[in-house]
Amino acid sequence: MGLRRSIKGRFHGHVSDVQNPSLNLDELTGRPVRVLDDVGPDRVDGSVEFKGATCSARSAESIGRGEGAVIESVDGLVSVIKKKEETP
C-alpha cells in the first residue's frame, strides 16, 4: 500500500506542485517541425510532425507540405507555426 502511494503521482498525469504547463509549452517555441498537410490562413486542417507525433497546426502564412517550419506558439492542442528562416 505504501509503495502505491509513492508512485501513484508519476502515472496519473499532471502534478500541480511539480509541473507547470505554461513553462513546459514554452519549451516547444522555436523547435523544428515537418509540415505533413498544407498549413495557412485559409486552412483549418493543417498538420505537422513533431518528434514522431502528428499534431494539428495553423499559420498566418501559407506553408506547403514538406516545407520546414518552426513552432511559434501553442494554442491548446494546436501548434501555431511559421516558415523556417533560411540561413545564408
N, C-alpha and C positions, 0 to 999 in steps of 0.2 A: 504494500500500500504506500509506503514512504517513497519508493522509487518512482511509482507512477506520478505522484505529486511533483517530484523534482524535474521530471522530463516532460510533463504534460504541456507546458507553455511552448516548448520547442516544436510541437506538432499541431498546434491549433491556431496558426496564423499570427496576426498582428498582436504584439505585446506592447501596450502603450508606454510603459516605463523603459523599454529597451529600444524601440524603433520609432523613427519619426518619418512618416510617409512623405512629407513635403521635402525633406532633405534627401531622402532616397531617390525621389523623382528627379531632383536637380542633378544627380549624378549621370543621368541619361543625356543631358544637354551637350550638344557637340559630338555625340557618338555617331559613327557612320552607319547607314542602313542601305539596303539594296531595294530598289523600287520593283515590286512584283506586278502591280497593276497601275496604270497611269493615275497620277495624282494632280489635282488642280482646283482652281476656284469654282469651276463648273461641275466638278465630280464629287460625289459623296461616297463612292465605294472604292477608293484607292487603298492599296495595301503595300506594306514593306516587310522585309525580313530583317530581324534584329536578333543576333545570337541564335540563329536557327529557328526562331519562332516567328509566325506571321502575325502582324499587327495592323489594325486599321490606321489609315493616315489621311491627312489633308494638308493642303498647302495653298498659299496665296498666289503661287506661280505654277505654271504647268511644268510637270516633271514626267518624262516618259519612262516606260518600262525599261529596266536595265541601267538607267542612269544612276549616278552616285548622288547621294543626299546625306544630310545630317539632321539629327533631331534638334529642333529649335526649342520646343517645349512639349509638355504632355498635358492634355486636357481630358481628364477621366481615363478612358481606355483608348483614346485616340492620340497618336503621335502627330504633332504639328512639325512638318519638315520643311527644309529649304534646300536648294541645289547646293551641291558640294562645290566650294570655291576651288578653282584650278590654281595650282601652284606653278609659277613660271619656271 
